[in-house]
Amino acid sequence: MTAGLVASLLLLALAPAPPVLAPAELPAEAGEAAPDAAAQRAHMVELIRIETLLTAPETGIDTLEPRVLAAMGEVPRHAFVPAALAPYAYLPRPLPVHPEQNIAAPFLVALMTHLARIEPQHRVFETGTGEGYHAAVLARLAAEVYTIEVVPELARDAARRLAAMGYANVHAREGDGYYGWPEAAPFDAIIVKEAVDHIPPPLLAQLRPGGRMVLPLGPLDGAQDLTVVHKREDGTYREEHVLPVRFSPFQGGERT
């Protein structure tokens, strides 16, 4: 990695935050393409590589799966954010896509996907579809992706967007991701994108033995640990704590 790329990451991290739009200002569709989007994606991937190295002392991971980085370099992130935020789509930060939802920073999307260890034959479930960006990344890696979004308009728009963009192996619907998608289970990998203070029993039940669940586990009102749940063949599991993170909890209150 070059010193110039490290400097770029630091400058971007210190750049002024993009404006958080009020509900009336959020466009219904992601509009025009960002200029030089392919070059911006390539630069984003380089920044992901740098962040991977910078967090390696905590994660023990100094490089991400090449297939994951390739998918990150292919999916047009700017098409999954409101048009007003398209110029910011490839910065190393989360962005608001709805008054109740953010799109995660590229590094976290890549890291969570890497930790899930997705193979081409896998069936994957994710919570919190949002605008559909992470589902699109997963669709380039897995055979089938099932994704649930609790906000009706986001669920509807994401399903339409993903279909229009040709992601035929993504199945999206409205619902509460905490309870999974029982009729499509079992899943080889599950990615939870909301903070939970316990491992959701319905999702653990829907995880195939030998599979992995990646989730932010910890207090709902503070920092969590990005955690990998490894399900054993006998149904028991072990937890692998990877990195401190901070996610918003599932909408709709606590579950037990």
C-alpha positions as CSV (number, residue, x, y, z in Angstrom):
1,M,0.0,0.0,0.0
2,T,1.3,3.5,-0.8
3,A,1.7,6.4,1.6
4,G,-0.6,8.3,-0.7
5,L,-3.5,5.9,-0.2
6,V,-3.0,6.0,3.6
7,A,-3.1,9.8,3.4
8,S,-6.2,9.7,1.3
9,L,-7.9,7.5,3.9
10,L,-7.0,9.9,6.7
11,L,-8.2,12.9,4.7
12,L,-11.5,11.3,3.8
13,A,-12.0,10.3,7.5
14,L,-11.5,14.0,8.4
15,A,-13.7,15.4,5.6
16,P,-17.0,17.2,6.5
17,A,-19.8,14.7,6.8
18,P,-22.4,14.8,4.0
19,P,-25.7,16.4,4.9
20,V,-28.3,14.2,6.7
21,L,-31.5,14.8,4.7
22,A,-34.8,15.4,6.3
23,P,-37.5,12.9,5.3
24,A,-39.0,15.2,2.6
25,E,-35.6,15.7,1.0
26,L,-34.9,12.0,0.6
27,P,-35.4,11.0,-3.1
28,A,-37.4,7.9,-3.7
29,E,-35.0,6.5,-6.2
30,A,-31.2,6.6,-6.6
31,G,-30.7,8.8,-9.6
32,E,-28.0,9.5,-12.0
33,A,-24.7,7.6,-11.9
34,A,-21.7,9.2,-10.1
35,P,-19.0,10.4,-12.6
36,D,-16.1,8.0,-12.9
37,A,-17.9,5.4,-10.7
38,A,-15.6,2.5,-11.7
39,A,-12.5,4.5,-10.7
40,Q,-14.2,5.5,-7.5
41,R,-15.1,1.9,-6.7
42,A,-11.5,0.8,-7.4
43,H,-10.3,3.5,-5.0
44,M,-12.9,2.4,-2.4
45,V,-11.5,-1.1,-2.6
46,E,-8.0,0.2,-2.0
47,L,-9.3,2.0,1.1
48,I,-10.9,-1.2,2.3
49,R,-7.6,-2.9,2.0
50,I,-5.9,-0.2,4.1
51,E,-8.6,-0.3,6.7
52,T,-8.2,-4.1,6.9
53,L,-4.5,-3.6,7.6
54,L,-5.2,-0.9,10.2
55,T,-7.6,-3.0,12.1
56,A,-5.6,-6.3,11.7
57,P,-4.1,-6.0,15.3
58,E,-7.7,-6.3,16.6
59,T,-9.3,-8.6,14.0
60,G,-6.3,-10.8,13.2
61,I,-7.3,-10.4,9.5
62,D,-4.8,-8.6,7.3
63,T,-6.4,-9.3,3.9
64,L,-10.0,-10.0,2.8
65,E,-11.2,-12.7,0.5
66,P,-10.5,-11.7,-3.1
67,R,-14.0,-12.7,-4.2
68,V,-15.4,-10.2,-1.7
69,L,-13.2,-7.4,-2.8
70,A,-14.1,-8.2,-6.4
71,A,-17.8,-7.9,-5.6
72,M,-17.2,-4.6,-3.8
73,G,-15.5,-3.3,-6.9
74,E,-18.3,-4.4,-9.2
75,V,-21.5,-3.3,-7.4
76,P,-22.5,0.4,-8.1
77,R,-22.9,1.6,-4.6
78,H,-24.1,5.0,-5.9
79,A,-27.2,3.3,-7.3
80,F,-28.2,2.3,-3.8
81,V,-28.2,5.7,-2.1
82,P,-30.4,8.8,-2.6
83,A,-29.4,10.8,-5.6
84,A,-28.3,13.7,-3.5
85,L,-25.8,11.5,-1.7
86,A,-24.4,9.8,-4.8
87,P,-21.2,12.0,-4.8
88,Y,-20.5,10.6,-1.3
89,A,-21.3,6.9,-2.1
90,Y,-17.7,5.7,-2.2
91,L,-16.4,7.5,0.9
92,P,-15.3,5.2,3.8
93,R,-18.4,6.1,5.9
94,P,-22.0,5.1,6.5
95,L,-24.7,7.2,4.7
96,P,-28.4,7.8,5.4
97,V,-30.7,6.2,2.9
98,H,-33.9,6.8,4.8
99,P,-34.9,8.6,8.0
100,E,-34.8,5.2,9.7
101,Q,-31.9,3.5,7.9
102,N,-28.2,3.9,7.0
103,I,-26.1,2.1,4.5
104,A,-23.0,0.7,6.3
105,A,-19.5,1.9,5.6
106,P,-17.9,-0.1,2.8
107,F,-15.3,-1.6,5.1
108,L,-17.9,-3.0,7.4
109,V,-19.9,-4.4,4.4
110,A,-16.7,-6.1,3.1
111,L,-15.6,-7.4,6.6
112,M,-19.0,-8.9,7.5
113,T,-19.2,-10.5,4.1
114,H,-15.6,-11.9,4.5
115,L,-16.4,-13.3,7.9
116,A,-19.5,-15.1,6.6
117,R,-17.2,-17.2,4.3
118,I,-19.7,-17.4,1.5
119,E,-19.2,-20.0,-1.3
120,P,-20.9,-20.0,-4.7
121,Q,-23.3,-22.8,-3.8
122,H,-24.4,-21.1,-0.6
123,R,-27.9,-19.9,0.5
124,V,-27.6,-16.7,2.5
125,F,-30.0,-14.7,4.7
126,E,-29.5,-11.1,5.7
127,T,-31.6,-8.7,7.8
128,G,-32.1,-5.0,7.1
129,T,-32.2,-4.9,3.3
130,G,-32.2,-1.1,3.3
131,E,-31.8,0.0,-0.3
132,G,-30.4,-3.4,-1.3
133,Y,-26.6,-2.7,-1.5
134,H,-25.4,-5.5,0.7
135,A,-27.8,-7.9,-0.9
136,A,-26.3,-7.0,-4.3
137,V,-22.8,-7.7,-3.0
138,L,-23.9,-11.0,-1.6
139,A,-25.7,-11.9,-4.8
140,R,-22.3,-11.9,-6.6
141,L,-21.0,-14.5,-4.2
142,A,-23.8,-16.9,-3.3
143,A,-26.3,-19.0,-5.2
144,E,-29.4,-17.5,-3.4
145,V,-29.8,-14.5,-1.1
146,Y,-32.9,-13.9,1.1
147,T,-33.2,-10.4,2.6
148,I,-35.9,-8.9,4.8
149,E,-36.6,-5.2,5.5
150,V,-39.0,-4.0,8.2
151,V,-39.7,-0.5,6.6
152,P,-42.4,-1.1,4.0
153,E,-41.3,1.5,1.4
154,L,-37.6,0.4,1.6
155,A,-38.6,-3.2,1.2
156,R,-40.7,-2.4,-1.8
157,D,-38.1,-0.1,-3.5
158,A,-35.2,-2.5,-2.8
159,A,-37.1,-5.4,-4.3
160,R,-37.9,-3.4,-7.4
161,R,-34.3,-2.0,-7.7
162,L,-32.6,-5.4,-7.3
163,A,-34.9,-6.9,-9.9
164,A,-34.4,-4.1,-12.4
165,M,-30.6,-4.4,-12.0
166,G,-30.7,-8.1,-12.8
167,Y,-30.2,-9.7,-9.4
168,A,-32.5,-12.6,-10.1
169,N,-31.0,-14.7,-7.2
170,V,-32.1,-12.1,-4.6
171,H,-35.4,-12.7,-2.8
172,A,-36.6,-9.6,-0.9
173,R,-39.6,-9.0,1.2
174,E,-41.0,-6.9,4.0
175,G,-40.9,-8.4,7.5
176,D,-39.0,-8.6,10.8
177,G,-35.6,-10.0,10.2
178,Y,-35.2,-11.2,13.8
179,Y,-37.5,-14.1,12.9
180,G,-35.7,-15.0,9.7
181,W,-37.3,-16.7,6.7
182,P,-38.2,-20.1,7.9
183,E,-39.6,-21.5,4.6
184,A,-36.3,-20.8,2.9
185,A,-34.1,-22.2,5.6
186,P,-31.6,-23.7,6.3
187,F,-29.0,-21.0,5.5
188,D,-25.3,-21.5,5.1
189,A,-24.6,-18.0,6.3
190,I,-26.7,-15.3,8.1
191,I,-25.7,-11.6,8.3
192,V,-27.5,-9.5,10.9
193,K,-27.0,-5.8,10.5
194,E,-28.7,-4.6,13.7
195,A,-27.4,-4.6,17.2
196,V,-28.6,-7.5,19.4
197,D,-27.8,-8.3,23.0
198,H,-28.4,-12.0,22.4
199,I,-28.2,-14.4,19.6
200,P,-31.7,-14.6,18.0
201,P,-33.0,-18.1,18.6
202,P,-35.0,-18.2,15.3
203,L,-31.9,-17.3,13.3
204,L,-29.7,-19.8,15.1
205,A,-32.4,-22.5,14.4
206,Q,-32.3,-21.5,10.7
207,L,-28.5,-21.6,10.4
208,R,-27.2,-24.9,8.8
209,P,-24.9,-26.9,11.0
210,G,-21.4,-25.8,10.0
211,G,-22.7,-22.4,9.0
212,R,-21.8,-18.9,10.3
213,M,-23.8,-16.1,11.6
214,V,-22.2,-12.6,11.6
215,L,-23.8,-10.0,13.9
216,P,-23.1,-7.0,16.2
217,L,-23.5,-8.6,19.6
218,G,-23.7,-6.5,22.8
219,P,-25.6,-3.7,24.6
220,L,-28.2,-2.0,22.5
221,D,-27.4,1.4,23.9
222,G,-23.6,1.2,23.5
223,A,-20.8,-0.5,21.6
224,Q,-21.1,-4.1,20.4
225,D,-18.6,-6.7,19.3
226,L,-18.8,-7.8,15.6
227,T,-19.2,-11.5,16.3
228,V,-19.1,-14.7,14.3
229,V,-21.3,-17.5,15.6
230,H,-20.0,-20.9,14.4
231,K,-22.8,-23.5,14.6
232,R,-21.5,-27.0,15.2
233,E,-22.9,-30.2,13.8
234,D,-24.6,-31.1,17.1
235,G,-26.4,-27.7,17.1
236,T,-24.2,-26.1,19.8
237,Y,-22.1,-23.1,18.8
238,R,-19.1,-21.0,19.7
239,E,-18.7,-17.2,19.5
240,E,-15.7,-15.5,17.9
241,H,-15.4,-11.8,18.8
242,V,-13.8,-9.8,16.0
243,L,-14.0,-6.0,16.3
244,P,-15.8,-3.4,18.4
245,V,-18.6,-1.7,16.4
246,R,-21.7,0.4,17.0
247,F,-25.0,-0.5,15.2
248,S,-28.6,0.6,15.7
249,P,-30.9,-2.1,17.3
250,F,-33.7,-3.9,15.5
251,Q,-36.7,-1.5,15.0
252,G,-39.9,-2.3,16.8
253,G,-38.5,-2.8,20.3
254,E,-36.7,-5.6,22.2
255,R,-37.1,-9.3,21.4
256,T,-36.5,-12.1,23.8
